[in-house]
Amino acid sequence: MGTEATRANIIENLIVPRGFLVRQGKKIVSTDSGRDLIGYISEDLKSPGMTALLERNLKLIETNGGDPEAYLQKMKASMKERMIAIGGPDVLNSPVEKPKVEIEPLPGHGEKCASCKKGTMQTRLVQKDGPNKGKRFLGCSNFAGGCKTMIWPKDSSGSGFRAETADNQNVDGPKCKKCGIGVMVERFSKSPARNSLDVITGGQTIRLRVMLLIG
């Protein structure tokens, strides 16, 4: 990116006033606008080969082996063609319209969060690479306010939901009929007679012991 003498100024210009980059501690990361810009640029401009070619031409000019004015006019004409191809400079200053992804709501979608009592549970998709990428889960809409409540759909071994806020136990879909806020959680004991249904609400556990008749 530029030369050692100009690189710092180029980076500063990308941060302020362009807003293509932001500082996060000791790191410099791209913004949505910066990533949109990269999406508009043709592949050849992003290749290391193009960078090497430009540096070679500048080196020729530096050693009196090239005409700087002719090279400048050539670059201007090339940039003009590229700008026309993408729709002009106004396109670069407008946000990219990203296709909306339709997510099938999970049971509990839109209900009030039982933990913070401010947000509502929203169906989301895991975006991060990993074994859960693309999977649905319920997350509190008050995430920015500090609520980290998440509920994952049941797996094949459960009878309801599996929630991180419920000690990774299997959580049934229906709410507790007693308090109307918590959700029912299966608790398993080594002794079948001590199995129970618990209510998880507001970070507290209320035990509703179900005694099994063994005959």
C-alpha positions as semicolon CSV with decimal commas, in nm:
position;residue;x (nm);y (nm);z (nm)
1;M;0,000;0,000;0,000
2;G;0,189;0,303;-0,126
3;T;0,550;0,345;-0,015
4;E;0,699;0,357;0,334
5;A;0,681;0,736;0,312
6;T;0,312;0,752;0,212
7;R;0,167;0,439;0,373
8;A;0,079;0,600;0,708
9;N;-0,109;0,886;0,539
10;I;-0,301;0,645;0,316
11;I;-0,414;0,441;0,618
12;E;-0,517;0,755;0,808
13;N;-0,722;0,869;0,509
14;L;-0,900;0,532;0,501
15;I;-0,989;0,574;0,869
16;V;-1,078;0,946;0,867
17;P;-1,269;1,085;0,681
18;R;-1,345;0,785;0,457
19;G;-1,452;0,551;0,736
20;F;-1,334;0,236;0,559
21;L;-1,122;0,129;0,857
22;V;-1,151;0,165;1,235
23;R;-0,910;0,118;1,523
24;Q;-0,987;-0,152;1,778
25;G;-0,717;-0,132;2,040
26;K;-0,389;-0,207;1,863
27;K;-0,565;-0,349;1,558
28;I;-0,704;-0,182;1,246
29;V;-1,011;-0,359;1,108
30;S;-1,240;-0,296;0,812
31;T;-1,588;-0,146;0,847
32;D;-1,899;-0,250;0,654
33;S;-1,827;0,035;0,409
34;G;-1,472;-0,090;0,364
35;R;-1,586;-0,444;0,290
36;D;-1,849;-0,310;0,050
37;L;-1,575;-0,119;-0,133
38;I;-1,366;-0,434;-0,172
39;G;-1,673;-0,606;-0,313
40;Y;-1,699;-0,344;-0,588
41;I;-1,332;-0,359;-0,691
42;S;-1,239;-0,596;-0,973
43;E;-1,024;-0,897;-0,891
44;D;-0,718;-0,776;-1,084
45;L;-0,689;-0,464;-0,867
46;K;-0,685;-0,680;-0,554
47;S;-0,413;-0,916;-0,678
48;P;-0,048;-0,898;-0,561
49;G;0,049;-0,919;-0,929
50;M;-0,113;-0,583;-1,002
51;T;0,072;-0,430;-0,706
52;A;0,403;-0,562;-0,838
53;L;0,329;-0,425;-1,187
54;L;0,248;-0,078;-1,054
55;E;0,561;-0,075;-0,840
56;R;0,774;-0,177;-1,140
57;N;0,631;0,106;-1,353
58;L;0,695;0,359;-1,077
59;K;1,050;0,228;-1,041
60;L;1,107;0,283;-1,414
61;I;0,991;0,642;-1,381
62;E;1,217;0,691;-1,079
63;T;1,520;0,572;-1,281
64;N;1,427;0,787;-1,584
65;G;1,308;0,484;-1,776
66;G;0,949;0,600;-1,818
67;D;0,742;0,908;-1,897
68;P;0,561;1,016;-1,577
69;E;0,301;1,228;-1,761
70;A;0,213;0,951;-2,005
71;Y;0,186;0,701;-1,720
72;L;-0,039;0,938;-1,521
73;Q;-0,276;0,986;-1,815
74;K;-0,287;0,611;-1,869
75;M;-0,382;0,554;-1,505
76;K;-0,651;0,824;-1,519
77;A;-0,807;0,665;-1,827
78;S;-0,798;0,322;-1,663
79;M;-0,965;0,450;-1,345
80;K;-1,232;0,630;-1,548
81;E;-1,320;0,308;-1,730
82;R;-1,342;0,118;-1,403
83;M;-1,565;0,382;-1,243
84;I;-1,803;0,373;-1,539
85;A;-1,814;-0,006;-1,523
86;I;-1,937;-0,006;-1,160
87;G;-2,182;0,281;-1,207
88;G;-1,982;0,588;-1,110
89;P;-1,850;0,730;-0,780
90;D;-2,198;0,756;-0,628
91;V;-2,216;0,377;-0,614
92;L;-1,910;0,363;-0,389
93;N;-2,072;0,606;-0,146
94;S;-2,397;0,410;-0,119
95;P;-2,447;0,100;0,098
96;V;-2,469;-0,239;-0,066
97;E;-2,816;-0,391;-0,045
98;K;-2,764;-0,735;0,100
99;P;-3,028;-1,002;0,043
100;K;-3,246;-1,069;0,345
101;V;-3,222;-1,419;0,481
102;E;-3,558;-1,563;0,581
103;I;-3,523;-1,755;0,909
104;E;-3,797;-1,992;1,019
105;P;-3,892;-1,887;1,375
106;L;-3,827;-2,130;1,657
107;P;-4,084;-2,199;1,932
108;G;-4,059;-1,912;2,178
109;H;-3,972;-1,652;1,912
110;G;-4,104;-1,309;2,014
111;E;-4,163;-1,401;2,377
112;K;-4,030;-1,181;2,657
113;C;-3,685;-1,277;2,785
114;A;-3,723;-1,447;3,124
115;S;-3,375;-1,336;3,234
116;C;-3,361;-0,960;3,175
117;K;-3,736;-0,902;3,126
118;K;-3,653;-0,624;2,878
119;G;-3,577;-0,792;2,547
120;T;-3,761;-1,054;2,346
121;M;-3,632;-1,387;2,222
122;Q;-3,539;-1,370;1,853
123;T;-3,452;-1,653;1,616
124;R;-3,098;-1,611;1,485
125;L;-2,846;-1,802;1,275
126;V;-2,491;-1,885;1,380
127;Q;-2,264;-1,690;1,143
128;K;-1,926;-1,789;1,286
129;D;-1,739;-2,074;1,121
130;G;-1,758;-2,396;1,318
131;P;-1,978;-2,702;1,376
132;N;-2,280;-2,484;1,463
133;K;-2,258;-2,251;1,160
134;G;-2,599;-2,206;0,999
135;K;-2,788;-2,348;1,297
136;R;-3,079;-2,160;1,453
137;F;-3,101;-2,049;1,814
138;L;-3,304;-1,808;2,026
139;G;-3,116;-1,501;2,146
140;C;-3,233;-1,207;2,355
141;S;-3,282;-0,884;2,160
142;N;-3,131;-0,698;2,457
143;F;-2,785;-0,834;2,374
144;A;-2,643;-0,480;2,343
145;G;-2,778;-0,411;2,691
146;G;-2,578;-0,698;2,835
147;C;-2,824;-0,990;2,824
148;K;-2,649;-1,303;2,695
149;T;-2,948;-1,539;2,719
150;M;-2,945;-1,802;2,443
151;I;-3,161;-2,109;2,391
152;W;-3,058;-2,379;2,144
153;P;-3,302;-2,616;1,970
154;K;-3,324;-2,965;2,111
155;D;-3,094;-3,239;1,991
156;S;-3,202;-3,596;1,924
157;S;-3,158;-3,695;2,290
158;G;-3,378;-3,426;2,441
159;S;-3,748;-3,383;2,485
160;G;-3,751;-3,004;2,440
161;F;-3,486;-2,735;2,428
162;R;-3,126;-2,731;2,544
163;A;-3,035;-2,395;2,700
164;E;-2,697;-2,263;2,810
165;T;-2,873;-2,064;3,081
166;A;-3,017;-2,389;3,219
167;D;-2,690;-2,568;3,285
168;N;-2,706;-2,739;2,945
169;Q;-3,006;-2,945;3,055
170;N;-3,293;-3,035;2,824
171;V;-3,558;-2,764;2,840
172;D;-3,916;-2,834;2,737
173;G;-4,106;-2,586;2,521
174;P;-4,404;-2,504;2,750
175;K;-4,372;-2,232;3,012
176;C;-4,419;-2,306;3,379
177;K;-4,792;-2,295;3,456
178;K;-4,718;-2,188;3,813
179;C;-4,517;-1,870;3,753
180;G;-4,584;-1,814;3,382
181;I;-4,228;-1,697;3,322
182;G;-3,981;-1,983;3,351
183;V;-3,938;-2,286;3,127
184;M;-3,952;-2,649;3,227
185;V;-3,621;-2,838;3,260
186;E;-3,572;-3,214;3,285
187;R;-3,337;-3,315;3,566
188;F;-3,203;-3,668;3,573
189;S;-3,078;-3,852;3,879
190;K;-2,899;-4,184;3,922
191;S;-3,209;-4,287;4,112
192;P;-3,514;-4,275;3,877
193;A;-3,736;-4,201;4,174
194;R;-3,555;-3,870;4,222
195;N;-3,607;-3,741;3,866
196;S;-3,770;-3,399;3,864
197;L;-3,896;-3,110;3,656
198;D;-3,738;-2,776;3,747
199;V;-3,829;-2,423;3,648
200;I;-3,552;-2,195;3,526
201;T;-3,650;-1,830;3,567
202;G;-3,444;-1,518;3,612
203;G;-3,132;-1,723;3,679
204;Q;-3,299;-1,908;3,970
205;T;-3,406;-2,271;3,985
206;I;-3,740;-2,374;4,139
207;R;-3,764;-2,750;4,189
208;L;-4,092;-2,928;4,123
209;R;-4,019;-3,284;4,237
210;V;-4,206;-3,554;4,045
211;M;-4,204;-3,880;4,240
212;L;-4,236;-4,188;4,021
213;L;-4,444;-4,483;4,133
214;I;-4,252;-4,805;4,087
215;G;-4,471;-5,111;4,108
